[in-house]
Amino acid sequence: MRTTLSSLSGVCHACRYCSPFRHHLLSSTLRRHFHHRRHLLLRPLVSLSATTLSFCRHPNSNIFTGNSLCTKMEVMRWTYVIFLSSMLFNLCPQRFWTGIGINNNEAMVEHLKSYGVIRSKKVAEVMETIDRALFVPEGTPPYVDSPMQIGYNATISAPHMHAMCLELLEKNLQPGMHALDVGSGSGYLTACFAYMVGPQGRAVGVEHIPELVGTSIKNIQKSAAASLLKEGALSVHVGDGRLGWPEFAPYDAIHVGAAAPEIPQTLLDQLKPGGRMVIPVGNIFQDLKVVDKNLDGSISVHDETSVRYVPLTSRESQLRDY
Ligand SMILES: C[S@@+](CC[C@H](N)C(=O)[O-])C[C@H]1O[C@@H](n2cnc3c(N)ncnc32)[C@H](O)[C@@H]1O
């Protein structure tokens, strides 16, 4: 569904259906997010539960008393169906995969391709080249499809979210283009952006925790994007990402790695006409918004999927209980 910015009241890090949060939300919504192949498998179950629920809300209040059209046997059968479908929901994995069996970067990329999250050659190439293992803390399993703690109440997002954001921004990450990564955290996506826009382009990370900026620079130095950092086509800065990074604006691509209460106007201002921003928006319920600045300067927004990211906030509030 596309909306214009004027009609919006406002404008991770994991897809709703791929995070532990999934079960609560999936059972309370029938919104269709079939961007993952296995959601197609869930569709009959979703409609089955919907049917079941509407059956149980039968206007005849005697329905469970045995004095209605519904016999006790039927009630037992429906109870069994509800039980079976809830069991099946719980058996469905919360992620595309766990760590078992995925012990190298290539295998992770192959999995993302087989699930249809990676569709383009360019995204496959960059994710094969920038090894995720260099961006997670020591002792953390790098290829599990889950966000991982990187300290300071921050996380590196799950591989499928990285892949999804790269796919959404791919056309705006052509050689020579400018890309901004707000809340750059581990530096993984900033490195991917730099690799895609190349030495003639510009990739800028902004992160408000100085220690994370330090770590991300060390991570990038070990990666295939090291030369771009050295040559100055890639830089990571300490700053409040809500203000963007005007020095290298306007940007063809802006990625925001933390959830904003609404689309920050400052970031919109730093988006080039023809540019695209991908940003999670919301508090408890968040949507990954895709914001396109059209050539005439007007803004189009659509929701890609429901997500769960850490908030885009002040440093003090992020570190409050750390
Ligand atoms: C989900 S995490 C990191 C995501 C990053 N894409 C990654 O995969 O490593 C979000 C990051 O946003 C940062 N952040 C939150 N609010 C911020 C702000 N106002 N300015 C800059 N960074 C912010 C957090 O410190 C955190 O590192």
The ligand as an SDF file (V2000), in Angstrom:
LIG
                    3D

 27 29  0  0  0  0  0  0  0  0999 V2000
   20.1580   -2.4860   15.4970 C   0  0  0  0  0  0  0  0  0  0  0  0
   21.5560   -1.6150   15.9810 S   0  0  0  0  0  0  0  0  0  0  0  0
   22.7790   -1.7270   14.7060 C   0  0  0  0  0  0  0  0  0  0  0  0
   22.3310   -1.9250   13.3370 C   0  0  0  0  0  0  0  0  0  0  0  0
   23.4450   -2.0430   12.3360 C   0  0  0  0  0  0  0  0  0  0  0  0
   22.8130   -1.9450   11.0600 N   0  0  0  0  0  0  0  0  0  0  0  0
   24.1410   -3.3820   12.4350 C   0  0  0  0  0  0  0  0  0  0  0  0
   23.6100   -4.3540   11.8890 O   0  0  0  0  0  0  0  0  0  0  0  0
   25.1930   -3.4790   13.0740 O   0  0  0  0  0  0  0  0  0  0  0  0
   21.0360    0.0900   15.9140 C   0  0  0  0  0  0  0  0  0  0  0  0
   22.1180    1.0530   16.1740 C   0  0  0  0  0  0  0  0  0  0  0  0
   21.5790    2.3680   16.1690 O   0  0  0  0  0  0  0  0  0  0  0  0
   22.3210    3.1280   17.0900 C   0  0  0  0  0  0  0  0  0  0  0  0
   21.5520    4.3440   17.3950 N   0  0  0  0  0  0  0  0  0  0  0  0
   20.4000    4.4680   18.1000 C   0  0  0  0  0  0  0  0  0  0  0  0
   20.0230    5.7540   18.1580 N   0  0  0  0  0  0  0  0  0  0  0  0
   20.9590    6.4630   17.4670 C   0  0  0  0  0  0  0  0  0  0  0  0
   21.1240    7.8390   17.1650 C   0  0  0  0  0  0  0  0  0  0  0  0
   20.2510    8.7810   17.5830 N   0  0  0  0  0  0  0  0  0  0  0  0
   22.1740    8.2050   16.4210 N   0  0  0  0  0  0  0  0  0  0  0  0
   23.0810    7.3030   15.9920 C   0  0  0  0  0  0  0  0  0  0  0  0
   22.9920    5.9900   16.2600 N   0  0  0  0  0  0  0  0  0  0  0  0
   21.9300    5.5680   16.9810 C   0  0  0  0  0  0  0  0  0  0  0  0
   22.5500    2.1770   18.2480 C   0  0  0  0  0  0  0  0  0  0  0  0
   23.6370    2.5610   19.0540 O   0  0  0  0  0  0  0  0  0  0  0  0
   22.8170    0.8800   17.5060 C   0  0  0  0  0  0  0  0  0  0  0  0
   24.1710    0.6790   17.2870 O   0  0  0  0  0  0  0  0  0  0  0  0
  1  2  1  0
  2  3  1  0
  2 10  1  0
  3  4  1  0
  4  5  1  0
  5  6  1  0
  5  7  1  0
  7  8  2  0
  7  9  1  0
 10 11  1  0
 11 12  1  0
 11 26  1  0
 12 13  1  0
 13 14  1  0
 13 24  1  0
 14 15  1  0
 14 23  1  0
 15 16  2  0
 16 17  1  0
 17 18  1  0
 17 23  2  0
 18 19  1  0
 18 20  2  0
 20 21  1  0
 21 22  2  0
 22 23  1  0
 24 25  1  0
 24 26  1  0
 26 27  1  0
M  CHG  2   2   1   9  -1
M  END
$$$$
